[in-house]
Amino acid sequence: MNPRIKPLAAGERSLEAEQLLSRLPTGPDGDALNVFATMAHHPALLKGWLSFGTALFTNGLLPPRDRELLALRTIRNCRSDYEWGQHLVIARKVGISNDEIEKLAGGPADQAGWSPHDAALLRFADELHAEARPSDATWAALAADYDEARLIEALFTVGQYHLGSFLLNGAGVVPEAGLEVIPDPDRS
């Protein structure tokens, strides 16, 4: 797969982009991850996106496991192999098992094995993806566990991973070597 927007190499980036990228995780080659090197074409949007992502990821109110369940389900719904591979690493660190990851990639939110809270999170992501709003029943299920600030953050979390998936899929950002892709029985 060739990218639609080529990631900028170190010598091609603006000073502002280099400064932003110097604070971020790097790929196996020690350079910026492809997502960030691609976004380096637009340093102002990269800066804003990093600020928003940090607010959710580092300073967020949701438990990390809940955040990653929302993220992975949204990423799966958007078919973003790049985001999937990056977030599997994070998901495993916050206690999401390989069996749960397999279920996340496949079946419905209400399949056996999910707690009522986890199933509500997955339905929340699915309903936002399909209808741009959660059903009243799903909202009530999450509102039983979350205050208003956490409900707002859950909405923004799903939106963040839609946005990221749209960028990655639309720009054709190529996953770094070794990243897992979304399981698909029809993929050869």
Contacts in CASP RR format, 6 or more apart in sequence:
PFRMAT RR
TARGET T0000
AUTHOR 0000-0000-0000
METHOD contacts of the structure
MODEL  1
MNPRIKPLAAGERSLEAEQLLSRLPTGPDGDALNVFATMAHHPALLKGWL
SFGTALFTNGLLPPRDRELLALRTIRNCRSDYEWGQHLVIARKVGISNDE
IEKLAGGPADQAGWSPHDAALLRFADELHAEARPSDATWAALAADYDEAR
LIEALFTVGQYHLGSFLLNGAGVVPEAGLEVIPDPDRS
1 172 0 8 1.000
1 174 0 8 1.000
2 174 0 8 1.000
3 34 0 8 1.000
3 38 0 8 1.000
3 171 0 8 1.000
3 172 0 8 1.000
3 173 0 8 1.000
3 174 0 8 1.000
4 170 0 8 1.000
4 171 0 8 1.000
4 172 0 8 1.000
5 38 0 8 1.000
5 41 0 8 1.000
5 171 0 8 1.000
5 172 0 8 1.000
5 173 0 8 1.000
6 38 0 8 1.000
7 32 0 8 1.000
7 34 0 8 1.000
7 37 0 8 1.000
7 38 0 8 1.000
7 40 0 8 1.000
7 173 0 8 1.000
8 17 0 8 1.000
8 37 0 8 1.000
8 38 0 8 1.000
8 40 0 8 1.000
8 41 0 8 1.000
9 31 0 8 1.000
9 37 0 8 1.000
10 18 0 8 1.000
10 31 0 8 1.000
10 32 0 8 1.000
13 21 0 8 1.000
13 37 0 8 1.000
13 40 0 8 1.000
14 40 0 8 1.000
14 43 0 8 1.000
16 43 0 8 1.000
16 47 0 8 1.000
17 40 0 8 1.000
17 43 0 8 1.000
17 46 0 8 1.000
20 36 0 8 1.000
20 40 0 8 1.000
20 43 0 8 1.000
20 46 0 8 1.000
20 47 0 8 1.000
20 50 0 8 1.000
21 32 0 8 1.000
21 36 0 8 1.000
21 37 0 8 1.000
21 40 0 8 1.000
24 32 0 8 1.000
24 33 0 8 1.000
24 36 0 8 1.000
24 50 0 8 1.000
25 33 0 8 1.000
26 32 0 8 1.000
26 33 0 8 1.000
27 33 0 8 1.000
27 176 0 8 1.000
28 176 0 8 1.000
28 177 0 8 1.000
28 178 0 8 1.000
31 37 0 8 1.000
32 40 0 8 1.000
33 86 0 8 1.000
33 176 0 8 1.000
34 82 0 8 1.000
34 173 0 8 1.000
34 174 0 8 1.000
34 175 0 8 1.000
34 176 0 8 1.000
35 82 0 8 1.000
35 86 0 8 1.000
35 167 0 8 1.000
35 168 0 8 1.000
35 173 0 8 1.000
36 46 0 8 1.000
38 167 0 8 1.000
38 171 0 8 1.000
38 173 0 8 1.000
39 45 0 8 1.000
39 46 0 8 1.000
39 49 0 8 1.000
39 167 0 8 1.000
40 46 0 8 1.000
49 163 0 8 1.000
52 160 0 8 1.000
53 160 0 8 1.000
56 67 0 8 1.000
56 153 0 8 1.000
56 156 0 8 1.000
56 157 0 8 1.000
56 160 0 8 1.000
57 67 0 8 1.000
60 67 0 8 1.000
60 153 0 8 1.000
61 149 0 8 1.000
61 150 0 8 1.000
61 153 0 8 1.000
62 70 0 8 1.000
62 150 0 8 1.000
62 153 0 8 1.000
62 154 0 8 1.000
62 157 0 8 1.000
64 90 0 8 1.000
64 94 0 8 1.000
65 94 0 8 1.000
65 95 0 8 1.000
65 96 0 8 1.000
66 117 0 8 1.000
66 121 0 8 1.000
66 154 0 8 1.000
67 94 0 8 1.000
67 157 0 8 1.000
68 87 0 8 1.000
68 90 0 8 1.000
68 91 0 8 1.000
68 94 0 8 1.000
68 96 0 8 1.000
69 91 0 8 1.000
69 96 0 8 1.000
69 104 0 8 1.000
69 118 0 8 1.000
69 121 0 8 1.000
69 122 0 8 1.000
69 125 0 8 1.000
70 121 0 8 1.000
70 124 0 8 1.000
70 125 0 8 1.000
70 154 0 8 1.000
70 157 0 8 1.000
70 158 0 8 1.000
70 161 0 8 1.000
71 83 0 8 1.000
71 87 0 8 1.000
71 90 0 8 1.000
71 91 0 8 1.000
71 157 0 8 1.000
71 160 0 8 1.000
71 161 0 8 1.000
72 84 0 8 1.000
72 87 0 8 1.000
72 88 0 8 1.000
72 91 0 8 1.000
72 96 0 8 1.000
72 101 0 8 1.000
72 104 0 8 1.000
73 104 0 8 1.000
73 109 0 8 1.000
73 121 0 8 1.000
73 122 0 8 1.000
73 125 0 8 1.000
73 126 0 8 1.000
74 125 0 8 1.000
74 128 0 8 1.000
74 129 0 8 1.000
74 157 0 8 1.000
74 158 0 8 1.000
74 159 0 8 1.000
74 161 0 8 1.000
74 162 0 8 1.000
74 165 0 8 1.000
75 83 0 8 1.000
75 84 0 8 1.000
75 87 0 8 1.000
75 161 0 8 1.000
75 165 0 8 1.000
75 182 0 8 1.000
76 84 0 8 1.000
76 104 0 8 1.000
76 105 0 8 1.000
76 106 0 8 1.000
76 182 0 8 1.000
77 125 0 8 1.000
77 126 0 8 1.000
77 129 0 8 1.000
78 129 0 8 1.000
78 161 0 8 1.000
78 162 0 8 1.000
78 165 0 8 1.000
78 166 0 8 1.000
78 169 0 8 1.000
79 165 0 8 1.000
79 169 0 8 1.000
79 182 0 8 1.000
80 164 0 8 1.000
80 165 0 8 1.000
80 168 0 8 1.000
80 169 0 8 1.000
80 182 0 8 1.000
81 175 0 8 1.000
81 179 0 8 1.000
81 181 0 8 1.000
81 182 0 8 1.000
82 168 0 8 1.000
82 173 0 8 1.000
82 174 0 8 1.000
82 175 0 8 1.000
82 179 0 8 1.000
83 161 0 8 1.000
83 164 0 8 1.000
83 165 0 8 1.000
83 168 0 8 1.000
84 179 0 8 1.000
84 180 0 8 1.000
84 181 0 8 1.000
84 182 0 8 1.000
85 175 0 8 1.000
85 179 0 8 1.000
85 180 0 8 1.000
85 181 0 8 1.000
86 179 0 8 1.000
88 101 0 8 1.000
88 179 0 8 1.000
88 180 0 8 1.000
91 101 0 8 1.000
92 98 0 8 1.000
92 101 0 8 1.000
96 104 0 8 1.000
102 183 0 8 1.000
103 111 0 8 1.000
103 113 0 8 1.000
103 114 0 8 1.000
104 122 0 8 1.000
105 182 0 8 1.000
105 183 0 8 1.000
106 183 0 8 1.000
109 119 0 8 1.000
109 120 0 8 1.000
109 121 0 8 1.000
109 122 0 8 1.000
109 123 0 8 1.000
109 126 0 8 1.000
110 119 0 8 1.000
110 123 0 8 1.000
114 122 0 8 1.000
116 141 0 8 1.000
117 141 0 8 1.000
117 145 0 8 1.000
120 138 0 8 1.000
120 141 0 8 1.000
120 142 0 8 1.000
120 145 0 8 1.000
121 142 0 8 1.000
121 154 0 8 1.000
123 134 0 8 1.000
123 135 0 8 1.000
123 138 0 8 1.000
123 141 0 8 1.000
124 134 0 8 1.000
124 138 0 8 1.000
124 139 0 8 1.000
124 142 0 8 1.000
124 154 0 8 1.000
124 158 0 8 1.000
125 158 0 8 1.000
127 133 0 8 1.000
127 134 0 8 1.000
127 135 0 8 1.000
127 138 0 8 1.000
128 134 0 8 1.000
128 155 0 8 1.000
128 158 0 8 1.000
128 159 0 8 1.000
129 158 0 8 1.000
129 162 0 8 1.000
134 142 0 8 1.000
139 151 0 8 1.000
142 151 0 8 1.000
142 154 0 8 1.000
143 151 0 8 1.000
146 154 0 8 1.000
167 173 0 8 1.000
175 181 0 8 1.000
181 187 0 8 1.000
END
